[in-house]
Structures are given as structure tokens and as C-alpha cells.
Amino acid sequence: MKKNVYLYRVLSWLKHRLTARNTGGHGVHSPYLFEWVRMVMSDKNAYYAWQAIEDLRSELLHDTREVEFVDFGSGGRNGKEAKKRQGYKTKKQVCDIANGSLAKKKYAQLLARLVGWLGENGERNGERGGLTVVELGTSLGITTAYMAAMDSRNRIVSYEGCPAVAEIAMANWDKLGLENVECRVGELTIDSLQGAVDSLQKIDVAFIDANHTYEATLTYFNALASRVHGKSVIVLDDIHYNEEMERAWKAICADERVTSTIDLYQMGMVFFDPHYWHRNYKMNI
């Protein structure tokens, strides 16, 4: 990682810590979003399937198998430099991939609670059949597993560029007995993503953890936003990863389709519910 990128992340983290609020929902003006903060972000209860997923995470962190890693992300680079790295191949140990790409436990569980909460709300409103969840950036499948485990009726469509990594992810889902995940392997282009999005009736939850550049992030967001509804939530990972990601996050916060956002530093939550007051929150988790 370049020195200036590291310094940028340190400064952005300090800025967030100084300006973010941790109110347990107090100060959140919309009653609907207040419920989300209380029931999802502040909930500390564990789900019965989570321990098996964490046991699998531990195995991956000690897995010394070497695979051919194809990099379709930015690798911390910006703009033209990131594009030059597209499709770069190298040998990597599984443990190194796990250390560098797996979402931390608290954030993976936050996504799981989000999926569970939206599913429960749908049930209360008479909706049946589970949620449609789209994930951009499968990695080794740990975050995918968390979202899939919340309800077997949920449909998870996950995209991974590297075939070797996708193969390990699918094996991990088999170990966990998850049958509601579909992995689409290969470079994520706007044509392939838009075609897949167009085939879906709706998107309830989307998690973006793919190419960390301004152009790619906004392209992903716009494609996914074409299938959202009022109760949908789009989650972006690494919103302060580099200057391009932060610029993309600010553009999304200002998007007229968006009603509220929550900046958790590591992740950004984007809401489209018309009941939410238009405001951009910064919070600690």
C-alpha cells in the first residue's frame, strides 16, 4: 500500500471518530430509521448458525493452500493505475486472501441482522417467499453465508471474479449446508451486471464490495438502484478506502433517489424508504 493511501485512511478514520455519533438511535428523526438502528445496529443477540460460519472463518485464516488469484479489484490503487491491474494473476495462499478480504465479524453479522430484519418486516406485511440479495464480491463466501443463513427462502446472487476463490466459496457453502446461493464467476462488467439485474423482479438487499474505484462503484450502484423499492437497502463496503471511494460515497449520498444514508466508516448504508427524512448520518458501531 502506498504511503499516501495509508495516511489518507488514518486521517479519514480520525475525522470519522471525531464527527460520528453513537446514540443508540437517539437523534435519528425518522421513526422507521430509528427502529432500524435499534433492531439491527444495536442488537447484540447471536443467531444459531453463526458459530459454524465463524469456525469456518478460522479455518480459512489458517489455510495455507496456494491458488491462482485473479485481481479484478483496485488493490488500493486509483483511476488509470487500477485499470492496468485488471485481470492481474498471481499465486496467493488462502489465508492471505482471507486476511485481506473477509469482512470483520461485526460487519458480517450486521449484514445478517439487516437481512433478517427486512425479512421479518416483509412477513409482517404479508409478503412471502424470502428476499432477493445481490452481492458484488464473493471472496471466500463468509459474508454470503451470513446473509444466506438467515432464511433458506432468501435468494442470494453473488458475483466473484476469480474462479479459484469462487470454487472455495462454493465449497464453504456446501460445508454449511446452504443451498440458496448462486455464484456467478468472471469479470464483473456493466453489461453482465445490468443483464442480471434486469432479470430480477426486485432487489431487497445489495452488498457492494468489488472494484474500489469511483467509476466502477457508481456504475454498480446505478445498475442495482434500477431494481430497488422503498424497503430496499444498498450497502457499500470500504467507503473510505481511498479518495475515489469517498468521492463515490458523497455522490451516492446526494443522489435524488436516496432518502437517507448511514456512514459507519467501514460500511455505508443507503436507504430508499420515502418515510425516512432526507439526512446523512455518521455513526459508530
C-alpha positions in Angstrom: 0.0 0.0 0.0 1.3 3.4 -0.9 2.3 5.7 2.0 -0.1 8.5 0.9 -3.0 5.9 0.7 -2.2 4.7 4.3 -2.0 8.3 5.5 -5.4 9.1 3.8 -7.1 6.2 5.6 -5.7 7.2 9.0 -6.9 10.8 8.6 -10.3 9.8 7.3 -10.7 7.4 10.3 -9.8 10.2 12.8 -12.2 12.5 11.1 -15.0 9.9 11.4 -14.3 9.3 15.0 -14.5 13.0 15.8 -17.7 13.6 13.9 -19.7 10.3 14.3 -22.4 9.8 16.9 -23.2 6.7 18.8 -26.7 7.4 20.1 -28.4 4.1 20.1 -31.0 5.7 17.7 -31.5 9.0 19.6 -31.2 11.9 17.2 -32.4 9.8 14.3 -35.5 11.7 13.3 -37.4 9.2 11.2 -39.2 6.6 13.4 -38.7 4.0 10.7 -34.9 4.5 10.7 -34.9 4.8 14.5 -36.3 1.2 14.5 -33.6 0.1 12.2 -30.8 1.5 14.4 -32.4 -0.1 17.5 -33.2 -3.5 16.0 -30.3 -4.0 13.6 -27.3 -1.9 14.5 -27.7 -2.0 18.3 -28.8 -5.7 18.5 -26.1 -7.9 20.1 -28.0 -11.2 20.0 -26.4 -14.1 18.1 -28.1 -16.3 15.6 -27.7 -20.1 16.0 -25.9 -20.6 12.6 -23.3 -18.0 13.2 -20.8 -20.1 15.2 -20.4 -22.6 12.3 -19.6 -19.7 10.0 -17.0 -18.3 12.4 -15.4 -21.7 12.8 -15.1 -21.8 9.0 -13.5 -18.3 9.0 -10.9 -19.6 11.5 -10.1 -22.5 9.2 -9.6 -20.1 6.2 -7.3 -17.9 8.2 -5.0 -20.9 8.7 -5.4 -22.4 5.3 -2.0 -22.5 3.5 -3.3 -23.8 0.2 -2.0 -21.8 -2.7 -4.3 -20.8 -5.6 -4.1 -18.7 -8.7 -5.5 -15.3 -7.7 -7.0 -13.1 -10.5 -7.3 -9.5 -9.3 -10.3 -7.6 -10.7 -10.3 -5.0 -7.8 -8.3 -1.8 -7.4 -5.8 -3.2 -4.9 -5.7 0.2 -3.2 -5.0 2.0 -6.5 -6.9 4.8 -8.1 -8.1 5.5 -11.7 -5.8 4.5 -14.5 -3.4 2.6 -12.3 -6.3 0.4 -11.1 -7.4 -0.3 -14.6 -3.9 -1.5 -15.6 -4.2 -4.1 -12.8 -7.5 -5.6 -14.1 -7.0 -9.3 -14.6 -3.6 -9.4 -12.9 -2.7 -13.0 -11.9 -0.5 -14.1 -9.0 -0.2 -17.0 -6.6 -1.7 -16.5 -3.1 -2.3 -18.6 -0.1 -5.9 -18.9 1.0 -5.0 -17.5 4.5 -3.7 -14.3 2.9 -6.8 -13.9 0.8 -8.9 -14.4 4.0 -6.8 -11.8 5.9 -7.1 -9.2 3.2 -10.7 -9.6 2.0 -13.0 -11.1 4.6 -15.4 -8.7 6.3 -14.9 -8.4 10.1 -17.2 -10.5 12.2 -19.3 -7.5 13.5 -19.9 -6.2 10.0 -20.8 -9.6 8.5 -23.2 -10.0 11.4 -24.6 -6.6 10.9 -25.5 -7.6 7.3 -27.1 -10.7 8.6 -29.2 -8.8 11.0 -30.2 -6.4 8.2 -31.4 -9.3 6.0 -33.2 -10.9 9.0 -34.9 -7.6 9.9 -36.1 -6.9 6.4 -37.4 -10.5 6.1 -39.3 -10.2 9.3 -40.8 -6.9 8.3 -41.9 -8.4 5.0 -43.6 -11.3 6.8 -45.5 -8.8 9.0 -46.7 -7.0 5.9 -47.9 -10.2 4.3 -45.0 -10.7 1.9 -43.9 -14.3 1.4 -41.0 -16.1 -0.4 -37.9 -14.6 1.1 -35.6 -11.7 0.0 -33.5 -11.3 -3.2 -30.0 -10.3 -2.2 -27.2 -9.4 -4.7 -23.6 -9.4 -3.6 -20.8 -7.9 -5.7 -17.5 -9.5 -4.5 -18.0 -13.0 -3.0 -14.4 -13.5 -1.9 -14.4 -16.8 0.2 -18.1 -16.7 0.9 -18.2 -15.8 4.6 -20.4 -12.7 4.3 -22.5 -14.5 1.7 -23.0 -17.3 4.2 -24.2 -14.9 6.9 -26.9 -13.5 4.7 -28.0 -16.8 3.3 -28.2 -18.5 6.7 -30.9 -16.1 7.9 -33.7 -17.7 5.9 -33.5 -20.6 3.5 -36.1 -18.9 1.3 -33.8 -15.9 0.6 -32.1 -16.0 -2.8 -28.5 -14.8 -2.8 -26.9 -14.0 -6.1 -23.2 -13.4 -5.6 -20.5 -12.3 -8.1 -16.8 -13.3 -7.9 -14.2 -12.5 -10.5 -11.6 -15.1 -9.5 -12.5 -18.7 -10.4 -10.3 -20.3 -7.8 -11.7 -18.1 -5.0 -15.3 -18.8 -6.2 -14.6 -22.5 -6.1 -13.5 -22.3 -2.4 -16.6 -20.1 -1.6 -18.9 -22.7 -3.1 -17.2 -25.5 -1.2 -17.7 -23.4 2.0 -21.4 -23.1 1.4 -21.7 -26.8 0.9 -20.0 -27.4 4.2 -22.5 -25.1 5.9 -25.5 -26.8 4.1 -26.5 -23.6 2.3 -28.5 -24.2 -0.9 -29.9 -20.8 -1.6 -26.7 -19.2 -3.0 -25.9 -18.8 -6.7 -22.4 -17.8 -7.6 -21.7 -16.1 -10.9 -18.0 -16.3 -11.8 -16.0 -14.0 -14.0 -15.1 -10.3 -14.5 -18.0 -8.1 -13.4 -18.8 -5.8 -16.4 -21.6 -3.3 -16.7 -23.2 -5.5 -19.4 -23.1 -8.7 -17.3 -24.4 -6.9 -14.2 -27.1 -5.0 -15.9 -28.3 -8.1 -17.7 -28.5 -10.0 -14.4 -30.2 -7.1 -12.6 -32.8 -6.8 -15.4 -33.7 -10.4 -14.9 -34.6 -9.8 -11.3 -38.1 -8.5 -10.4 -36.6 -6.6 -7.4 -33.6 -6.3 -5.2 -34.2 -6.2 -1.4 -30.5 -6.0 -0.3 -27.4 -5.4 -2.3 -23.8 -5.5 -0.9 -21.1 -3.9 -3.0 -17.5 -5.0 -2.2 -15.9 -5.1 -5.6 -13.7 -2.7 -7.7 -12.9 0.2 -5.3 -12.8 3.0 -7.9 -15.2 5.9 -8.4 -16.3 4.9 -11.8 -16.9 1.3 -11.0 -18.7 2.0 -7.7 -21.2 4.4 -9.3 -21.7 2.0 -12.2 -22.6 -0.8 -9.7 -24.8 1.5 -7.7 -26.8 2.8 -10.6 -27.4 -0.7 -12.0 -28.6 -2.0 -8.7 -30.7 1.1 -7.9 -32.7 0.4 -11.0 -34.4 -2.6 -9.2 -34.8 -1.3 -5.7 -38.0 -0.4 -3.9 -38.9 1.6 -0.9 -37.8 -1.0 1.6 -34.5 -1.9 -0.2 -31.1 -1.2 1.3 -27.8 -1.0 -0.6 -24.7 -1.5 1.5 -21.3 -0.3 0.3 -18.1 -1.7 1.9 -14.9 0.4 2.2 -16.5 3.7 1.6 -13.3 5.5 3.0 -10.9 3.0 1.3 -9.4 5.7 -0.9 -10.2 9.1 -2.3 -12.2 7.7 -5.2 -14.4 5.6 -2.9 -15.1 8.6 -0.6 -16.0 10.7 -3.7 -18.3 8.0 -4.9 -19.9 7.8 -1.4 -20.6 11.5 -1.4 -22.2 11.3 -4.9 -24.5 8.5 -3.7 -25.5 10.5 -0.6 -26.5 13.3 -2.9 -28.5 11.1 -5.3 -32.1 12.2 -5.6 -33.3 8.5 -5.3 -31.7 8.2 -1.9 -33.7 9.2 1.2 -31.2 8.6 4.0 -27.7 7.2 4.5 -25.7 5.9 7.5 -21.9 6.2 7.4 -20.4 3.5 9.7 -16.9 4.3 8.4 -16.2 0.7 7.2 -19.6 0.5 5.5 -22.2 2.8 4.2 -26.0 2.1 4.3 -28.2 3.6 1.6 -32.0 3.7 2.1 -34.8 4.5 -0.3 -37.8 4.5 2.0 -39.9 7.6 1.5 -40.8 7.6 5.2 -37.2 8.4 6.1 -36.2 12.0 6.5 -33.5 13.0 4.0 -30.4 13.1 6.1 -26.9 11.6 6.0 -25.9 10.2 9.4 -22.4 9.3 10.7 -22.4 6.6 13.5 -20.1 4.3 15.3 -20.8 0.6 15.6 
